[in-house]
């Protein structure tokens, strides 16, 4: 769910001042816990993380490509001046200036001005003393009329812009999925650390009770050795869990940034969302009921369709090159002072024709373009089918893990009952520390399994989100 910019900004400042420490910071830590929910975490990631901002550069690049393509239609001003003077003789002084305007269908408009003089000027360059102006048009009658390189580049530039939007969406989805995995790992290690801390405290209380009972002569001294081993084991497990928690917290900090691109570090007082299992699908905008998903507007398929459209432009351009190059031009010429007095007899016309006899290069280019287009179309069909099956597989995994979590929860409940019963028997003198530790080990294993199953469930939900690409 998207949250307002103001809320994110205020929340970020709150995190900086209260619950986070800047990596270089030495501020005092707070002495109370605060929940950092998954939804709030994603809000910060989507707003400020460098990977998301980096994805925005895809749009900038695609816009630049379109701007570059439109540059092919920019008007162009040219000027050429050459002069030769030797031993007081002016051989020639030649000036030609022109202004060209390319248009969409290959037609080019041109205005020019020539002013030439000298003793040894080429006769074809003779112009009136005031110079000669011309206004004309050049038309490609054959190749280049309906499609040419300029038109193709602009069409592809517009498609690049669409492609950039789809690729940006996919990049943001990947960044969110990657960040989510870090949050899930932080939650998993936090829950394990709390679990081992609880059992360590229980083992410490039991050890103290057993020592007192031994002093009173109610228990054998060997019982303290058995309970001591369990206490040391729980202490070791807790220490290992704390190390993993620290590493996961630092990994999570890689995704926490402020609007001013300042990295933050998650403090030890922050805790993950307890009810994440109940909220994760709604946060990721996944409908857990319906597995029928409309993939026609999927960013990945849209991106492939856009690439196919670009290859089709290339195919049309290659096919157009099978036509002969036939350019016709007409220019009306007049001196600057008679430019409004049109005279049909004053003009320059020209035509050029070029056509390869065998067309082997052109025919080969068309075949290559068609093959690349067909290859992209086959790839689109495969990707569509693969996405459909992948979505179904992820939904199946999601449902399976939901069932496994429920089953394991029943096991945890049963092991808890067995452990409690064993403790009561021990208190009545009908059991031993060995049996209590055995029951407790199975209970700990079942609860750790529950945490790991929930983590797997979260990861599957995130992978389903990535597959659906719901931004």
LODRENFI-654056 format. One record per residue (C-alpha): residue number from 1; residue in three letters; x, y, z. Coordinates in steps of 0.25 Angstrom, whole numbers, always signed. Example, Ala and Ser with C-alpha at 12.3 -4.5 7.8 and 13.67 -1.06 7.14 Angstrom:
# residues 2
site num->1&residu->ALA&u->+49&v->-18&w->+31
site num->2&residu->SER&u->+55&v->-4&w->+29
***
This chain:
# residues 471
site num->1&residu->UNK&u->+0&v->+0&w->+0
site num->2&residu->UNK&u->+5&v->+14&w->-4
site num->3&residu->UNK&u->+7&v->+24&w->+7
site num->4&residu->UNK&u->+7&v->+39&w->+6
site num->5&residu->UNK&u->+20&v->+46&w->+4
site num->6&residu->UNK&u->+18&v->+54&w->+16
site num->7&residu->UNK&u->+16&v->+42&w->+25
site num->8&residu->UNK&u->+28&v->+36&w->+20
site num->9&residu->UNK&u->+36&v->+48&w->+22
site num->10&residu->UNK&u->+31&v->+50&w->+36
site num->11&residu->UNK&u->+33&v->+35&w->+39
site num->12&residu->UNK&u->+47&v->+36&w->+34
site num->13&residu->UNK&u->+51&v->+47&w->+43
site num->14&residu->UNK&u->+44&v->+40&w->+54
site num->15&residu->UNK&u->+53&v->+28&w->+51
site num->16&residu->UNK&u->+65&v->+36&w->+50
site num->17&residu->UNK&u->+63&v->+43&w->+64
site num->18&residu->UNK&u->+57&v->+31&w->+71
site num->19&residu->UNK&u->+60&v->+17&w->+66
site num->20&residu->UNK&u->+71&v->+18&w->+56
site num->21&residu->UNK&u->+85&v->+22&w->+57
site num->22&residu->UNK&u->+93&v->+28&w->+46
site num->23&residu->UNK&u->+104&v->+18&w->+42
site num->24&residu->UNK&u->+114&v->+28&w->+47
site num->25&residu->UNK&u->+105&v->+33&w->+58
site num->26&residu->UNK&u->+108&v->+32&w->+73
site num->27&residu->UNK&u->+94&v->+36&w->+78
site num->28&residu->UNK&u->+89&v->+29&w->+91
site num->29&residu->UNK&u->+79&v->+18&w->+88
site num->30&residu->UNK&u->+65&v->+18&w->+93
site num->31&residu->UNK&u->+62&v->+8&w->+104
site num->32&residu->UNK&u->+48&v->+3&w->+99
site num->33&residu->UNK&u->+44&v->-5&w->+87
site num->34&residu->UNK&u->+36&v->+0&w->+74
site num->35&residu->UNK&u->+30&v->-8&w->+63
site num->36&residu->UNK&u->+35&v->-5&w->+49
site num->37&residu->UNK&u->+24&v->-11&w->+40
site num->38&residu->UNK&u->+26&v->-18&w->+27
site num->39&residu->UNK&u->+17&v->-8&w->+20
site num->40&residu->UNK&u->+25&v->+4&w->+26
site num->41&residu->UNK&u->+38&v->-2&w->+22
site num->42&residu->UNK&u->+33&v->-4&w->+7
site num->43&residu->UNK&u->+28&v->+11&w->+7
site num->44&residu->UNK&u->+42&v->+15&w->+11
site num->45&residu->UNK&u->+49&v->+6&w->+1
site num->46&residu->UNK&u->+40&v->+11&w->-11
site num->47&residu->UNK&u->+42&v->+25&w->-8
site num->48&residu->UNK&u->+57&v->+26&w->-4
site num->49&residu->UNK&u->+65&v->+14&w->-8
site num->50&residu->UNK&u->+76&v->+16&w->-18
site num->51&residu->UNK&u->+72&v->+4&w->-26
site num->52&residu->UNK&u->+58&v->+10&w->-28
site num->53&residu->UNK&u->+64&v->+23&w->-31
site num->54&residu->UNK&u->+73&v->+16&w->-41
site num->55&residu->UNK&u->+61&v->+10&w->-48
site num->56&residu->UNK&u->+56&v->+24&w->-50
site num->57&residu->UNK&u->+68&v->+26&w->-59
site num->58&residu->UNK&u->+62&v->+16&w->-69
site num->59&residu->UNK&u->+51&v->+26&w->-72
site num->60&residu->UNK&u->+61&v->+37&w->-73
site num->61&residu->UNK&u->+70&v->+29&w->-83
site num->62&residu->UNK&u->+57&v->+25&w->-91
site num->63&residu->UNK&u->+53&v->+39&w->-92
site num->64&residu->UNK&u->+67&v->+43&w->-97
site num->65&residu->UNK&u->+66&v->+33&w->-108
site num->66&residu->UNK&u->+53&v->+38&w->-113
site num->67&residu->UNK&u->+59&v->+52&w->-112
site num->68&residu->UNK&u->+71&v->+47&w->-120
site num->69&residu->UNK&u->+62&v->+41&w->-131
site num->70&residu->UNK&u->+54&v->+54&w->-132
site num->71&residu->UNK&u->+68&v->+61&w->-135
site num->72&residu->UNK&u->+68&v->+54&w->-149
site num->73&residu->UNK&u->+57&v->+64&w->-152
site num->74&residu->UNK&u->+64&v->+76&w->-147
site num->75&residu->UNK&u->+66&v->+88&w->-158
site num->76&residu->UNK&u->+80&v->+89&w->-162
site num->77&residu->UNK&u->+88&v->+102&w->-166
site num->78&residu->UNK&u->+100&v->+100&w->-174
site num->79&residu->UNK&u->+110&v->+110&w->-180
site num->80&residu->UNK&u->+122&v->+108&w->-189
site num->81&residu->UNK&u->+132&v->+119&w->-193
site num->82&residu->UNK&u->+145&v->+117&w->-202
site num->83&residu->UNK&u->+154&v->+128&w->-207
site num->84&residu->UNK&u->+167&v->+128&w->-215
site num->85&residu->UNK&u->+175&v->+141&w->-217
site num->86&residu->UNK&u->+189&v->+140&w->-223
site num->87&residu->UNK&u->+198&v->+152&w->-228
site num->88&residu->UNK&u->+187&v->+162&w->-228
site num->89&residu->UNK&u->+178&v->+153&w->-236
site num->90&residu->UNK&u->+165&v->+148&w->-229
site num->91&residu->UNK&u->+164&v->+134&w->-235
site num->92&residu->UNK&u->+150&v->+131&w->-229
site num->93&residu->UNK&u->+142&v->+134&w->-217
site num->94&residu->UNK&u->+131&v->+124&w->-215
site num->95&residu->UNK&u->+120&v->+125&w->-204
site num->96&residu->UNK&u->+108&v->+115&w->-202
site num->97&residu->UNK&u->+98&v->+116&w->-191
site num->98&residu->UNK&u->+86&v->+107&w->-189
site num->99&residu->UNK&u->+75&v->+104&w->-179
site num->100&residu->UNK&u->+69&v->+90&w->-180
site num->101&residu->UNK&u->+56&v->+85&w->-173
site num->102&residu->UNK&u->+54&v->+70&w->-173
site num->103&residu->UNK&u->+40&v->+65&w->-172
site num->104&residu->UNK&u->+33&v->+52&w->-168
site num->105&residu->UNK&u->+31&v->+45&w->-182
site num->106&residu->UNK&u->+46&v->+47&w->-186
site num->107&residu->UNK&u->+42&v->+60&w->-193
site num->108&residu->UNK&u->+53&v->+71&w->-191
site num->109&residu->UNK&u->+50&v->+86&w->-192
site num->110&residu->UNK&u->+62&v->+94&w->-196
site num->111&residu->UNK&u->+66&v->+109&w->-197
site num->112&residu->UNK&u->+80&v->+113&w->-202
site num->113&residu->UNK&u->+88&v->+126&w->-206
site num->114&residu->UNK&u->+100&v->+126&w->-215
site num->115&residu->UNK&u->+109&v->+138&w->-217
site num->116&residu->UNK&u->+121&v->+135&w->-226
site num->117&residu->UNK&u->+131&v->+143&w->-233
site num->118&residu->UNK&u->+146&v->+143&w->-238
site num->119&residu->UNK&u->+154&v->+143&w->-251
site num->120&residu->UNK&u->+155&v->+128&w->-252
site num->121&residu->UNK&u->+142&v->+123&w->-247
site num->122&residu->UNK&u->+135&v->+111&w->-253
site num->123&residu->UNK&u->+125&v->+115&w->-263
site num->124&residu->UNK&u->+114&v->+107&w->-256
site num->125&residu->UNK&u->+116&v->+115&w->-243
site num->126&residu->UNK&u->+113&v->+128&w->-250
site num->127&residu->UNK&u->+102&v->+136&w->-242
site num->128&residu->UNK&u->+97&v->+150&w->-243
site num->129&residu->UNK&u->+106&v->+161&w->-236
site num->130&residu->UNK&u->+95&v->+161&w->-224
site num->131&residu->UNK&u->+96&v->+146&w->-223
site num->132&residu->UNK&u->+85&v->+136&w->-226
site num->133&residu->UNK&u->+75&v->+130&w->-216
site num->134&residu->UNK&u->+67&v->+117&w->-218
site num->135&residu->UNK&u->+56&v->+110&w->-211
site num->136&residu->UNK&u->+53&v->+95&w->-214
site num->137&residu->UNK&u->+48&v->+82&w->-210
site num->138&residu->UNK&u->+54&v->+68&w->-211
site num->139&residu->UNK&u->+45&v->+56&w->-212
site num->140&residu->UNK&u->+50&v->+41&w->-210
site num->141&residu->UNK&u->+40&v->+34&w->-220
site num->142&residu->UNK&u->+45&v->+20&w->-217
site num->143&residu->UNK&u->+53&v->+16&w->-205
site num->144&residu->UNK&u->+51&v->+25&w->-193
site num->145&residu->UNK&u->+37&v->+31&w->-196
site num->146&residu->UNK&u->+28&v->+22&w->-187
site num->147&residu->UNK&u->+39&v->+19&w->-177
site num->148&residu->UNK&u->+53&v->+23&w->-175
site num->149&residu->UNK&u->+64&v->+23&w->-165
site num->150&residu->UNK&u->+59&v->+36&w->-159
site num->151&residu->UNK&u->+44&v->+31&w->-158
site num->152&residu->UNK&u->+49&v->+18&w->-152
site num->153&residu->UNK&u->+57&v->+24&w->-141
site num->154&residu->UNK&u->+46&v->+33&w->-137
site num->155&residu->UNK&u->+36&v->+21&w->-136
site num->156&residu->UNK&u->+46&v->+13&w->-129
site num->157&residu->UNK&u->+49&v->+25&w->-119
site num->158&residu->UNK&u->+34&v->+25&w->-116
site num->159&residu->UNK&u->+35&v->+10&w->-113
site num->160&residu->UNK&u->+47&v->+12&w->-105
site num->161&residu->UNK&u->+39&v->+21&w->-96
site num->162&residu->UNK&u->+29&v->+10&w->-94
site num->163&residu->UNK&u->+39&v->+0&w->-92
site num->164&residu->UNK&u->+46&v->+9&w->-82
site num->165&residu->UNK&u->+33&v->+10&w->-74
site num->166&residu->UNK&u->+31&v->-6&w->-73
site num->167&residu->UNK&u->+46&v->-8&w->-70
site num->168&residu->UNK&u->+45&v->+2&w->-59
site num->169&residu->UNK&u->+34&v->-5&w->-53
site num->170&residu->UNK&u->+41&v->-18&w->-53
site num->171&residu->UNK&u->+53&v->-12&w->-47
site num->172&residu->UNK&u->+45&v->-6&w->-36
site num->173&residu->UNK&u->+38&v->-20&w->-33
site num->174&residu->UNK&u->+52&v->-27&w->-33
site num->175&residu->UNK&u->+57&v->-16&w->-23
site num->176&residu->UNK&u->+45&v->-18&w->-14
site num->177&residu->UNK&u->+46&v->-33&w->-15
site num->178&residu->UNK&u->+60&v->-33&w->-11
site num->179&residu->UNK&u->+58&v->-23&w->+1
site num->180&residu->UNK&u->+46&v->-32&w->+5
site num->181&residu->UNK&u->+55&v->-44&w->+7
site num->182&residu->UNK&u->+64&v->-35&w->+16
site num->183&residu->UNK&u->+52&v->-32&w->+24
site num->184&residu->UNK&u->+47&v->-46&w->+25
site num->185&residu->UNK&u->+61&v->-51&w->+29
site num->186&residu->UNK&u->+62&v->-40&w->+40
site num->187&residu->UNK&u->+48&v->-45&w->+45
site num->188&residu->UNK&u->+53&v->-59&w->+45
site num->189&residu->UNK&u->+66&v->-57&w->+53
site num->190&residu->UNK&u->+58&v->-47&w->+63
site num->191&residu->UNK&u->+48&v->-58&w->+66
site num->192&residu->UNK&u->+59&v->-69&w->+67
site num->193&residu->UNK&u->+67&v->-60&w->+77
site num->194&residu->UNK&u->+54&v->-57&w->+85
site num->195&residu->UNK&u->+51&v->-72&w->+85
site num->196&residu->UNK&u->+65&v->-76&w->+90
site num->197&residu->UNK&u->+65&v->-65&w->+100
site num->198&residu->UNK&u->+52&v->-70&w->+106
site num->199&residu->UNK&u->+57&v->-84&w->+107
site num->200&residu->UNK&u->+70&v->-79&w->+113
site num->201&residu->UNK&u->+63&v->-72&w->+124
site num->202&residu->UNK&u->+54&v->-84&w->+127
site num->203&residu->UNK&u->+67&v->-93&w->+127
site num->204&residu->UNK&u->+74&v->-83&w->+137
site num->205&residu->UNK&u->+61&v->-83&w->+146
site num->206&residu->UNK&u->+61&v->-98&w->+146
site num->207&residu->UNK&u->+76&v->-99&w->+149
site num->208&residu->UNK&u->+74&v->-90&w->+161
site num->209&residu->UNK&u->+62&v->-98&w->+166
site num->210&residu->UNK&u->+70&v->-111&w->+164
site num->211&residu->UNK&u->+82&v->-106&w->+172
site num->212&residu->UNK&u->+73&v->-101&w->+183
site num->213&residu->UNK&u->+67&v->-115&w->+183
site num->214&residu->UNK&u->+80&v->-122&w->+184
site num->215&residu->UNK&u->+84&v->-114&w->+196
site num->216&residu->UNK&u->+71&v->-118&w->+203
site num->217&residu->UNK&u->+74&v->-132&w->+199
site num->218&residu->UNK&u->+62&v->-134&w->+190
site num->219&residu->UNK&u->+70&v->-137&w->+177
site num->220&residu->UNK&u->+83&v->-144&w->+174
site num->221&residu->UNK&u->+95&v->-135&w->+170
site num->222&residu->UNK&u->+96&v->-141&w->+157
site num->223&residu->UNK&u->+83&v->-134&w->+153
site num->224&residu->UNK&u->+90&v->-121&w->+153
site num->225&residu->UNK&u->+100&v->-126&w->+143
site num->226&residu->UNK&u->+89&v->-130&w->+134
site num->227&residu->UNK&u->+82&v->-117&w->+135
site num->228&residu->UNK&u->+95&v->-109&w->+134
site num->229&residu->UNK&u->+98&v->-116&w->+121
site num->230&residu->UNK&u->+84&v->-111&w->+116
site num->231&residu->UNK&u->+86&v->-97&w->+122
site num->232&residu->UNK&u->+100&v->-96&w->+114
site num->233&residu->UNK&u->+93&v->-101&w->+101
site num->234&residu->UNK&u->+82&v->-91&w->+102
site num->235&residu->UNK&u->+92&v->-80&w->+105
site num->236&residu->UNK&u->+101&v->-84&w->+93
site num->237&residu->UNK&u->+88&v->-85&w->+84
site num->238&residu->UNK&u->+84&v->-71&w->+89
site num->239&residu->UNK&u->+98&v->-65&w->+86
site num->240&residu->UNK&u->+98&v->-71&w->+72
site num->241&residu->UNK&u->+84&v->-66&w->+69
site num->242&residu->UNK&u->+88&v->-52&w->+74
site num->243&residu->UNK&u->+100&v->-52&w->+64
site num->244&residu->UNK&u->+91&v->-56&w->+53
site num->245&residu->UNK&u->+81&v->-45&w->+57
site num->246&residu->UNK&u->+92&v->-34&w->+57
site num->247&residu->UNK&u->+96&v->-38&w->+43
site num->248&residu->UNK&u->+81&v->-38&w->+38
site num->249&residu->UNK&u->+79&v->-25&w->+44
site num->250&residu->UNK&u->+91&v->-19&w->+37
site num->251&residu->UNK&u->+86&v->-25&w->+24
site num->252&residu->UNK&u->+73&v->-19&w->+26
site num->253&residu->UNK&u->+80&v->-6&w->+28
site num->254&residu->UNK&u->+84&v->-6&w->+14
site num->255&residu->UNK&u->+70&v->-3&w->+9
site num->256&residu->UNK&u->+67&v->+9&w->+19
site num->257&residu->UNK&u->+71&v->+22&w->+14
site num->258&residu->UNK&u->+66&v->+37&w->+15
site num->259&residu->UNK&u->+61&v->+46&w->+5
site num->260&residu->UNK&u->+74&v->+53&w->+5
site num->261&residu->UNK&u->+81&v->+39&w->+2
site num->262&residu->UNK&u->+86&v->+37&w->+16
site num->263&residu->UNK&u->+88&v->+23&w->+19
site num->264&residu->UNK&u->+82&v->+18&w->+33
site num->265&residu->UNK&u->+84&v->+7&w->+42
site num->266&residu->UNK&u->+73&v->-1&w->+49
site num->267&residu->UNK&u->+75&v->+0&w->+64
site num->268&residu->UNK&u->+74&v->-12&w->+74
site num->269&residu->UNK&u->+62&v->-6&w->+80
site num->270&residu->UNK&u->+54&v->-8&w->+67
site num->271&residu->UNK&u->+45&v->-21&w->+65
site num->272&residu->UNK&u->+38&v->-26&w->+53
site num->273&residu->UNK&u->+23&v->-28&w->+51
site num->274&residu->UNK&u->+18&v->-39&w->+59
site num->275&residu->UNK&u->+5&v->-41&w->+50
site num->276&residu->UNK&u->+12&v->-41&w->+37
site num->277&residu->UNK&u->+7&v->-55&w->+33
site num->278&residu->UNK&u->-7&v->-49&w->+34
site num->279&residu->UNK&u->-4&v->-36&w->+26
site num->280&residu->UNK&u->+6&v->-39&w->+16
site num->281&residu->UNK&u->-3&v->-43&w->+4
site num->282&residu->UNK&u->-11&v->-30&w->+6
site num->283&residu->UNK&u->+2&v->-22&w->+7
site num->284&residu->UNK&u->+7&v->-28&w->-6
site num->285&residu->UNK&u->-7&v->-27&w->-13
site num->286&residu->UNK&u->-8&v->-42&w->-15
site num->287&residu->UNK&u->-22&v->-48&w->-16
site num->288&residu->UNK&u->-21&v->-61&w->-8
site num->289&residu->UNK&u->-34&v->-67&w->-14
site num->290&residu->UNK&u->-33&v->-65&w->-29
site num->291&residu->UNK&u->-21&v->-72&w->-36
site num->292&residu->UNK&u->-27&v->-66&w->-50
site num->293&residu->UNK&u->-18&v->-55&w->-53
site num->294&residu->UNK&u->-19&v->-46&w->-66
site num->295&residu->UNK&u->-5&v->-46&w->-71
site num->296&residu->UNK&u->-8&v->-38&w->-84
site num->297&residu->UNK&u->-4&v->-25&w->-76
site num->298&residu->UNK&u->+8&v->-31&w->-69
site num->299&residu->UNK&u->+20&v->-22&w->-71
site num->300&residu->UNK&u->+30&v->-33&w->-75
site num->301&residu->UNK&u->+20&v->-37&w->-86
site num->302&residu->UNK&u->+18&v->-23&w->-90
site num->303&residu->UNK&u->+33&v->-21&w->-91
site num->304&residu->UNK&u->+34&v->-33&w->-100
site num->305&residu->UNK&u->+23&v->-28&w->-109
site num->306&residu->UNK&u->+29&v->-14&w->-110
site num->307&residu->UNK&u->+42&v->-21&w->-114
site num->308&residu->UNK&u->+35&v->-28&w->-125
site num->309&residu->UNK&u->+29&v->-15&w->-130
site num->310&residu->UNK&u->+43&v->-10&w->-131
site num->311&residu->UNK&u->+48&v->-22&w->-139
site num->312&residu->UNK&u->+36&v->-20&w->-148
site num->313&residu->UNK&u->+40&v->-6&w->-151
site num->314&residu->UNK&u->+54&v->-11&w->-154
site num->315&residu->UNK&u->+47&v->-22&w->-163
site num->316&residu->UNK&u->+39&v->-11&w->-171
site num->317&residu->UNK&u->+52&v->-2&w->-172
site num->318&residu->UNK&u->+60&v->-14&w->-178
site num->319&residu->UNK&u->+48&v->-17&w->-187
site num->320&residu->UNK&u->+48&v->-3&w->-192
site num->321&residu->UNK&u->+62&v->-4&w->-197
site num->322&residu->UNK&u->+58&v->-14&w->-208
site num->323&residu->UNK&u->+52&v->-2&w->-215
site num->324&residu->UNK&u->+61&v->+6&w->-224
site num->325&residu->UNK&u->+67&v->+19&w->-219
site num->326&residu->UNK&u->+60&v->+30&w->-228
site num->327&residu->UNK&u->+61&v->+44&w->-223
site num->328&residu->UNK&u->+55&v->+56&w->-230
site num->329&residu->UNK&u->+58&v->+70&w->-227
site num->330&residu->UNK&u->+53&v->+84&w->-232
site num->331&residu->UNK&u->+58&v->+98&w->-228
site num->332&residu->UNK&u->+53&v->+111&w->-232
site num->333&residu->UNK&u->+64&v->+121&w->-234
site num->334&residu->UNK&u->+64&v->+136&w->-234
site num->335&residu->UNK&u->+72&v->+148&w->-230
site num->336&residu->UNK&u->+68&v->+154&w->-217
site num->337&residu->UNK&u->+61&v->+166&w->-223
site num->338&residu->UNK&u->+53&v->+158&w->-232
site num->339&residu->UNK&u->+49&v->+147&w->-222
site num->340&residu->UNK&u->+34&v->+150&w->-222
site num->341&residu->UNK&u->+34&v->+151&w->-237
site num->342&residu->UNK&u->+32&v->+137&w->-240
site num->343&residu->UNK&u->+38&v->+132&w->-254
site num->344&residu->UNK&u->+35&v->+118&w->-258
site num->345&residu->UNK&u->+47&v->+118&w->-267
site num->346&residu->UNK&u->+57&v->+120&w->-255
site num->347&residu->UNK&u->+59&v->+107&w->-248
site num->348&residu->UNK&u->+68&v->+95&w->-245
site num->349&residu->UNK&u->+63&v->+81&w->-246
site num->350&residu->UNK&u->+70&v->+68&w->-244
site num->351&residu->UNK&u->+68&v->+53&w->-242
site num->352&residu->UNK&u->+77&v->+42&w->-237
site num->353&residu->UNK&u->+75&v->+27&w->-238
site num->354&residu->UNK&u->+82&v->+15&w->-231
site num->355&residu->UNK&u->+78&v->+1&w->-231
site num->356&residu->UNK&u->+87&v->-12&w->-229
site num->357&residu->UNK&u->+84&v->-23&w->-239
site num->358&residu->UNK&u->+84&v->-35&w->-230
site num->359&residu->UNK&u->+80&v->-29&w->-217
site num->360&residu->UNK&u->+87&v->-40&w->-209
site num->361&residu->UNK&u->+91&v->-31&w->-197
site num->362&residu->UNK&u->+77&v->-25&w->-197
site num->363&residu->UNK&u->+70&v->-38&w->-198
site num->364&residu->UNK&u->+79&v->-44&w->-187
site num->365&residu->UNK&u->+76&v->-32&w->-178
site num->366&residu->UNK&u->+61&v->-35&w->-179
site num->367&residu->UNK&u->+62&v->-50&w->-176
site num->368&residu->UNK&u->+70&v->-46&w->-164
site num->369&residu->UNK&u->+60&v->-36&w->-159
site num->370&residu->UNK&u->+49&v->-46&w->-161
site num->371&residu->UNK&u->+56&v->-57&w->-154
site num->372&residu->UNK&u->+59&v->-48&w->-142
site num->373&residu->UNK&u->+44&v->-44&w->-142
site num->374&residu->UNK&u->+39&v->-58&w->-142
site num->375&residu->UNK&u->+49&v->-62&w->-131
site num->376&residu->UNK&u->+44&v->-50&w->-122
site num->377&residu->UNK&u->+29&v->-55&w->-125
site num->378&residu->UNK&u->+33&v->-69&w->-121
site num->379&residu->UNK&u->+40&v->-64&w->-109
site num->380&residu->UNK&u->+27&v->-56&w->-105
site num->381&residu->UNK&u->+18&v->-68&w->-106
site num->382&residu->UNK&u->+28&v->-76&w->-97
site num->383&residu->UNK&u->+29&v->-65&w->-87
site num->384&residu->UNK&u->+14&v->-64&w->-86
site num->385&residu->UNK&u->+12&v->-79&w->-84
site num->386&residu->UNK&u->+24&v->-79&w->-74
site num->387&residu->UNK&u->+18&v->-68&w->-66
site num->388&residu->UNK&u->+4&v->-75&w->-65
site num->389&residu->UNK&u->+10&v->-88&w->-60
site num->390&residu->UNK&u->+19&v->-80&w->-51
site num->391&residu->UNK&u->+8&v->-73&w->-45
site num->392&residu->UNK&u->+0&v->-86&w->-43
site num->393&residu->UNK&u->+12&v->-92&w->-36
site num->394&residu->UNK&u->+15&v->-81&w->-27
site num->395&residu->UNK&u->+0&v->-81&w->-22
site num->396&residu->UNK&u->+1&v->-96&w->-20
site num->397&residu->UNK&u->+14&v->-93&w->-12
site num->398&residu->UNK&u->+7&v->-82&w->-4
site num->399&residu->UNK&u->-5&v->-91&w->-1
site num->400&residu->UNK&u->+4&v->-103&w->+3
site num->401&residu->UNK&u->+12&v->-94&w->+13
site num->402&residu->UNK&u->-1&v->-89&w->+19
site num->403&residu->UNK&u->-5&v->-104&w->+22
site num->404&residu->UNK&u->+9&v->-107&w->+27
site num->405&residu->UNK&u->+9&v->-95&w->+36
site num->406&residu->UNK&u->-5&v->-100&w->+42
site num->407&residu->UNK&u->+0&v->-114&w->+43
site num->408&residu->UNK&u->+13&v->-110&w->+50
site num->409&residu->UNK&u->+5&v->-101&w->+60
site num->410&residu->UNK&u->-2&v->-113&w->+64
site num->411&residu->UNK&u->+11&v->-121&w->+67
site num->412&residu->UNK&u->+16&v->-109&w->+75
site num->413&residu->UNK&u->+3&v->-109&w->+83
site num->414&residu->UNK&u->+5&v->-124&w->+85
site num->415&residu->UNK&u->+20&v->-123&w->+89
site num->416&residu->UNK&u->+16&v->-112&w->+99
site num->417&residu->UNK&u->+6&v->-121&w->+106
site num->418&residu->UNK&u->+16&v->-132&w->+106
site num->419&residu->UNK&u->+27&v->-123&w->+112
site num->420&residu->UNK&u->+17&v->-117&w->+122
site num->421&residu->UNK&u->+13&v->-131&w->+127
site num->422&residu->UNK&u->+27&v->-135&w->+128
site num->423&residu->UNK&u->+31&v->-123&w->+137
site num->424&residu->UNK&u->+19&v->-127&w->+146
site num->425&residu->UNK&u->+23&v->-141&w->+147
site num->426&residu->UNK&u->+37&v->-137&w->+151
site num->427&residu->UNK&u->+32&v->-127&w->+161
site num->428&residu->UNK&u->+24&v->-139&w->+167
site num->429&residu->UNK&u->+37&v->-148&w->+167
site num->430&residu->UNK&u->+32&v->-157&w->+156
site num->431&residu->UNK&u->+42&v->-152&w->+144
site num->432&residu->UNK&u->+56&v->-147&w->+142
site num->433&residu->UNK&u->+63&v->-135&w->+136
site num->434&residu->UNK&u->+67&v->-144&w->+124
site num->435&residu->UNK&u->+53&v->-146&w->+120
site num->436&residu->UNK&u->+50&v->-131&w->+122
site num->437&residu->UNK&u->+61&v->-127&w->+113
site num->438&residu->UNK&u->+57&v->-138&w->+103
site num->439&residu->UNK&u->+43&v->-132&w->+103
site num->440&residu->UNK&u->+48&v->-118&w->+102
site num->441&residu->UNK&u->+58&v->-121&w->+91
site num->442&residu->UNK&u->+46&v->-126&w->+82
site num->443&residu->UNK&u->+38&v->-114&w->+86
site num->444&residu->UNK&u->+49&v->-104&w->+82
site num->445&residu->UNK&u->+51&v->-111&w->+69
site num->446&residu->UNK&u->+37&v->-110&w->+66
site num->447&residu->UNK&u->+36&v->-96&w->+69
site num->448&residu->UNK&u->+49&v->-93&w->+61
site num->449&residu->UNK&u->+42&v->-101&w->+50
site num->450&residu->UNK&u->+30&v->-92&w->+51
site num->451&residu->UNK&u->+38&v->-79&w->+49
site num->452&residu->UNK&u->+45&v->-85&w->+37
site num->453&residu->UNK&u->+32&v->-89&w->+31
site num->454&residu->UNK&u->+27&v->-75&w->+33
site num->455&residu->UNK&u->+39&v->-69&w->+26
site num->456&residu->UNK&u->+38&v->-79&w->+15
site num->457&residu->UNK&u->+24&v->-74&w->+13
site num->458&residu->UNK&u->+28&v->-60&w->+13
site num->459&residu->UNK&u->+38&v->-63&w->+2
site num->460&residu->UNK&u->+28&v->-70&w->-6
site num->461&residu->UNK&u->+19&v->-58&w->-5
site num->462&residu->UNK&u->+30&v->-49&w->-9
site num->463&residu->UNK&u->+33&v->-58&w->-21
site num->464&residu->UNK&u->+19&v->-58&w->-25
site num->465&residu->UNK&u->+19&v->-43&w->-24
site num->466&residu->UNK&u->+31&v->-42&w->-33
site num->467&residu->UNK&u->+24&v->-52&w->-43
site num->468&residu->UNK&u->+12&v->-44&w->-44
site num->469&residu->UNK&u->+20&v->-31&w->-44
site num->470&residu->UNK&u->+9&v->-23&w->-37
site num->471&residu->UNK&u->+15&v->-10&w->-34
***
